[in-house]
Every structure is written in C-alpha cells, then in structure tokens.
C-alpha cells in the first residue's frame, strides 16, 4: 500500500492546518506527517494500533475517528525525541527509544532531545541496559528531563542542558566526555546530589575527561561554591564558560588543579578561593582572578591573587594584557624564584600617551611600593631569579615603584617607571640586609620621578644598568639623584652602560646639590658609553664624597659624552677614590669651573679625553682638571694620593674669545711648598695653576694668567706626577696648541 505524507503547520487544536484535524478514517498505518512550526520541523509516523494516551507532542490522536490510531513523533529537524514511556531506553522497544534513534542516526550528525512532557515535576527516562552516545550525537536535556536506571550511559560527545539536574541517583555515567556540574549544589567538594565537581572527579577516575562549568544562571555570573577542598587530577580538564566562577565559601577552601584549564580572558575564580597545583597551562592572567584592566576598577586583590597563585603553584609566568590596572595597595612576591611578570610593553612610554601597553597605575593617595620582591629568610636570599618585562609602572606622583629586598638575580626589561617617588630601590628588608647580586635593568625608561630613580643602597654586587633612558619633565623634576649607589653599604661591580640621562630642571636657585650618578661606597664601578644631556644644576658623576672614610676603588669612566646646557660646577667629581681610569670621554659645552675635580684620589689615570670649551667669561674661566684639595678648609686631605696620576687630554675651543684659565689645577694644601713643576714648554705655562693651602699665601708658581683662544684652537696637555722620595714632589707638564709645541 502506498504511503501518504501530510504537511501541516500546527500540532494540535483541531483548526485548519493542525495535525490532529486530519480525520482518523483517512489514515492508515505508516502514513507520515511533517509539521512546520515557528520553532521546529516535526516528523511523525502513524501507528494505527498504538492506542496510547495523547500527550500533545510525542503522541497525538486525531480529533475525529481516532480509534487506536496515533501520530508518533520520530524526530525534530535532525533532532530526535525518545518517548519517556518506553520501559528501557537501552533497547529498541517501540521504535521511540534512545537506543532506536542512535541506531537510526548511525554516523550522521544529530541531536537527541530528552523532553520534559510528562506533566509532572520531572520526566524520567529509564535506562536499564547499557548504552553509548557516540561522538556524532549531542544529547540535550530540557529542564525537568532526567535519565536514570540501573544501566551505564557512556557519553562521548557534548551534553546540552541548563542549570538543573539531568541524572538520577541510580544511573552510572561513563566515557571520555564532558561533565556538567550543577551550580545549585551547595558544595562542589562533596558528592551531593550527584552533579558536583567532586562526584564527577570520582566517577571519571583515571579516564580523560572535561568538567564544564556553564554560565546558565541568568545573572551576570553563575557561581559554583566550594566548601570542601578539592583536587582536579591531571587527566581532567576544567573548562569555564564566560560568566562561570568557582569560589570558596569561607575563604579557607583550596582548589588544587593538576589538569588542564580551558578558559578565556575573563574571571573564573572568586576572591574567597585559594588556587594552587600543577595545572597544564603556560601562564596565568589577572583577569582569571577578577581584574578588569579598565583604568577605573581597583585590581589590587585580583592581581595579588594571581601572584599568590604563581608563588604556590608550579606556574611561573603571569601575563598582563594591554590594559590599565589600577592598584591601591602594595603587590608582593615573597620567597619565590623564577617568576616572570610579562606585560606587552615593548617600548618605553609616558602614561598619558594613547598606547595599547600594560600599565600598573597607583590609584591611592598614600605612599608605599607598587611591587615588592621579598626574601623573609635572613640566612639566605630565596626570592631570586625573577623577571619583570614589558610593564609600565605609573606611581601617579605618590608611590614608590619597585622594591627589591634580598632579591638577587632580578631582571627588568622594557619597563617604564613613571611619575613615582623612587623608581627601583634595593633596600633593607625587615631586620635583614638588602641584596641584589647580579641583577639587571635593561632597555627601560625612567621618567618624571620625584626622587632617586635607581637607589642601590647596600650589597648590590654585579648590578647592571644597560641601554636605559632617564629623563625629567622640565621644572617638575624634583629628584636629587638619578642613580645612587652604596648609600648604606658597599656595592661592587656595578655597571652603567649605553644609557641616556637627561635630567632637566629645576631652576638652580633652589640651592640643592644634584647628581646624575652618585657612587659612595664600593669597588669596580664601570660607567661606559653613556650620554648625559641637558644638565642645568646637576653634577654628572660623583664618586666617593668621603662617605665615612670609605673608598670607591678600581673604577672606570670611559667612552661617555656629557653635554651641558648651562652653568655647571663639575663634570666628574671624585673624593676618596683609589684606582680610577677616565678615558675616551667627550665633555661638551662647558662654560665654567672644573671639567674634572679630584680630591683624595689615588692612582688616577686621565687619558684620551676631549672637551669643548664655550666659555668667554674673563672673570670665571674654565679649569679643565683640578687635583688635590679644594682649599684651606680641607687641607688635611693627603696630597700624596694624586701622585701616580697620569694625564693626557685635549680641549677644543668652539668660539673666538674662549678662555681657559687653568688646564691643570693642583691644590696642595699644607704640602704646597714641597711641590715643584717642571715643563718642556713655556708658552702656556700660565695654564698650570699651583694653589696654596689658603689664598693669602704667595703662589710659588707663575701667577695665573688667563689665555684667550680662537675658534678651532685645540689645547693639548699632559702631566706626570712623581714622588721624589724625600718629602718633595715633581709635576712634569707639557702644554701645546694644535700639534705644534709652543
């Protein structure tokens, strides 16, 4: 007999186009109907001998002459709906079971929908025979639909359902599938009603699987509460939909993750949960812990939670996005090694510039440090080997930026330190000495800081500052020192190389001594290949300064260019230094006082340096090099320390009328009378000046006579100092212009 197919547009109601409006007398077994509604396309087959009770969807009876004839729902446009009335969904039954549809679908992509249409609180589908959902079929549950029974359901593909129970207490769920906890469970760390994280972890056992936390509460977030510690093993991946958050109840709960995390850049952990473990991820993000990075929301708690996770877990990298993260309290990393904090900053910036780079913004009126690395153990420094890269620290004119407290082998690269008090400080911790062995600052920018840019206070051995830029912002610069070394103890083998230092302002009438580099105590200091520009009231380099009788020993100042823009007392000033080599430097635009001034300095070698003199001041001409004391007030300084000094240098005059009053000045103090000067030239002997212990005494060397040069003239001078062994000393001097000895 031929099979007839009807096309209708309404399921029930008896009206025009309704499936149940077809008269039963017209119908025969296996007739088919397609019902097209706004939501679905429904496929029915007529069972002439069914006689089952009509439910309005799965079973529909004709309104007229129905008899035992019933329309039986077979599928919904690629979606199949089993009949809950079937005694066992694991057998073929009456061709409306889960088993039947799985066999019919075969290898096609399809969805099987378990509907809630019993009229009661739940619609239960019974499975007493084991069944497997293959990878090509999605099993979907309507709210209220539950599958239960004595069989085992193995699920190898997605489950689709909302925030409601879908499994009964008797059924066994198996397979390498995805498991979906119920957010309504009060504690995901216990078995509960069978839909908790704990239950699924136990059930999955050693199989590979994924536990999915869905966002389906209808609110901004769906929170899964953990009131008992739980561990995610390494065979289970924890997946979070955007909006799903796992949180503790009391703040003491710990989630240990040893498996994978499948998440995006959004919050997944609440503030009351402790997260640790050995997760299968490369890095953590502050967004996972609730950071917004919107430039407004306080992200302190979220970022600190990420840092705590890095400390307690095996993950060592924290990644920041190209956002602004306001913080209001200190961030700390304590007793940790090998941590990497990575932003996306690759070039130094100022905070107000429109850039897509990571910025930590201090958003509080109080002071403090934005980021601290701390070793709490006094016996040994265990906060070691940490790296900060591509992060811009904005202190908002209030905060200090970074503190290293017993944190050796620290490394900063491509960072900006902006608008703070101090930039990087190596300082004593609580009752301990600060140490920063072999640490480095590379390719960083320090801008508009109100205090010392880098302050290496004590035990900073092997600290390297390389290819970094230091600058002020006009008269807003309030720092008194750009880089200070050894203010509280010895710092050895510190190097500053290939840096640019531009400390502009403030006006000189504030009567404050300022230094670009101040090294007070230590050995083997190297200042090489740097460019210092725009100085107004700053002494470029100060070594020693008689800091409590301590020495700066074995140092090198070489290959630097110092460009001045206004009156400057000294370019290089040393006091209480032993073993210093000043070679190959270029000092440009000097107008008055001393290019180099050295007191209490032994074993000094000044060779191959070049200076431009712009002075045309007849009342205050330039002294190129000054040795010894500064006058009667400190005549107790030992003049013998200048012996062993060798000088070979050149000065270029850049304008007509440039005046060099002194090429070499020797302040002898009380030892003045024991010095004689020998020279191989006479024409410029006035350029060597031998001072006395006080200025009322007669100068024993020829009176000082200023010498005026023409533009382009070059002054060459050399000097050698000898101790004759009988309490007398000799200085041998050569002075000549251009290459022609006078």
Secondary structure as GFF3:
##gff-version 3
##sequence-region A 1 742
A	DSSP	beta_strand	5	8	.	.	.	ID=ss1
A	DSSP	three_ten_helix	19	21	.	.	.	ID=ss2
A	DSSP	three_ten_helix	24	26	.	.	.	ID=ss3
A	DSSP	beta_strand	32	36	.	.	.	ID=ss4
A	DSSP	beta_strand	41	47	.	.	.	ID=ss5
A	DSSP	beta_strand	59	60	.	.	.	ID=ss6
A	DSSP	beta_strand	70	76	.	.	.	ID=ss7
A	DSSP	beta_strand	79	80	.	.	.	ID=ss8
A	DSSP	alpha_helix	98	105	.	.	.	ID=ss9
A	DSSP	beta_strand	110	114	.	.	.	ID=ss10
A	DSSP	beta_strand	123	126	.	.	.	ID=ss11
A	DSSP	beta_strand	131	133	.	.	.	ID=ss12
A	DSSP	beta_strand	137	141	.	.	.	ID=ss13
A	DSSP	beta_strand	145	148	.	.	.	ID=ss14
A	DSSP	beta_strand	152	155	.	.	.	ID=ss15
A	DSSP	beta_strand	159	160	.	.	.	ID=ss16
A	DSSP	beta_strand	172	174	.	.	.	ID=ss17
A	DSSP	beta_strand	178	180	.	.	.	ID=ss18
A	DSSP	alpha_helix	197	204	.	.	.	ID=ss19
A	DSSP	beta_strand	209	213	.	.	.	ID=ss20
A	DSSP	beta_strand	222	226	.	.	.	ID=ss21
A	DSSP	beta_strand	230	232	.	.	.	ID=ss22
A	DSSP	beta_strand	236	240	.	.	.	ID=ss23
A	DSSP	beta_strand	244	248	.	.	.	ID=ss24
A	DSSP	beta_strand	253	257	.	.	.	ID=ss25
A	DSSP	beta_strand	261	262	.	.	.	ID=ss26
A	DSSP	beta_strand	273	277	.	.	.	ID=ss27
A	DSSP	beta_strand	284	285	.	.	.	ID=ss28
A	DSSP	three_ten_helix	286	289	.	.	.	ID=ss29
A	DSSP	beta_strand	294	298	.	.	.	ID=ss30
A	DSSP	alpha_helix	300	312	.	.	.	ID=ss31
A	DSSP	beta_strand	317	319	.	.	.	ID=ss32
A	DSSP	beta_strand	324	327	.	.	.	ID=ss33
A	DSSP	beta_strand	331	334	.	.	.	ID=ss34
A	DSSP	beta_strand	340	342	.	.	.	ID=ss35
A	DSSP	beta_strand	359	362	.	.	.	ID=ss36
A	DSSP	beta_strand	369	374	.	.	.	ID=ss37
A	DSSP	beta_strand	387	389	.	.	.	ID=ss38
A	DSSP	beta_strand	392	394	.	.	.	ID=ss39
A	DSSP	beta_strand	400	405	.	.	.	ID=ss40
A	DSSP	beta_strand	411	413	.	.	.	ID=ss41
A	DSSP	beta_strand	416	418	.	.	.	ID=ss42
A	DSSP	beta_strand	424	426	.	.	.	ID=ss43
A	DSSP	beta_strand	440	442	.	.	.	ID=ss44
A	DSSP	beta_strand	445	447	.	.	.	ID=ss45
A	DSSP	beta_strand	454	456	.	.	.	ID=ss46
A	DSSP	beta_strand	464	466	.	.	.	ID=ss47
A	DSSP	beta_strand	469	471	.	.	.	ID=ss48
A	DSSP	three_ten_helix	474	476	.	.	.	ID=ss49
A	DSSP	beta_strand	481	485	.	.	.	ID=ss50
A	DSSP	beta_strand	495	497	.	.	.	ID=ss51
A	DSSP	beta_strand	500	502	.	.	.	ID=ss52
A	DSSP	three_ten_helix	508	510	.	.	.	ID=ss53
A	DSSP	beta_strand	514	519	.	.	.	ID=ss54
A	DSSP	beta_strand	522	523	.	.	.	ID=ss55
A	DSSP	beta_strand	526	528	.	.	.	ID=ss56
A	DSSP	beta_strand	531	535	.	.	.	ID=ss57
A	DSSP	beta_strand	538	543	.	.	.	ID=ss58
A	DSSP	beta_strand	552	558	.	.	.	ID=ss59
A	DSSP	beta_strand	561	564	.	.	.	ID=ss60
A	DSSP	beta_strand	570	583	.	.	.	ID=ss61
A	DSSP	beta_strand	586	590	.	.	.	ID=ss62
A	DSSP	beta_strand	593	613	.	.	.	ID=ss63
A	DSSP	beta_strand	622	628	.	.	.	ID=ss64
A	DSSP	three_ten_helix	632	634	.	.	.	ID=ss65
A	DSSP	three_ten_helix	639	642	.	.	.	ID=ss66
A	DSSP	beta_strand	646	653	.	.	.	ID=ss67
A	DSSP	beta_strand	658	667	.	.	.	ID=ss68
A	DSSP	three_ten_helix	669	674	.	.	.	ID=ss69
A	DSSP	beta_strand	675	679	.	.	.	ID=ss70
A	DSSP	three_ten_helix	685	687	.	.	.	ID=ss71
A	DSSP	beta_strand	688	691	.	.	.	ID=ss72
A	DSSP	beta_strand	707	709	.	.	.	ID=ss73
A	DSSP	beta_strand	714	723	.	.	.	ID=ss74
A	DSSP	beta_strand	729	737	.	.	.	ID=ss75
A	DSSP	beta_strand	740	741	.	.	.	ID=ss76
###
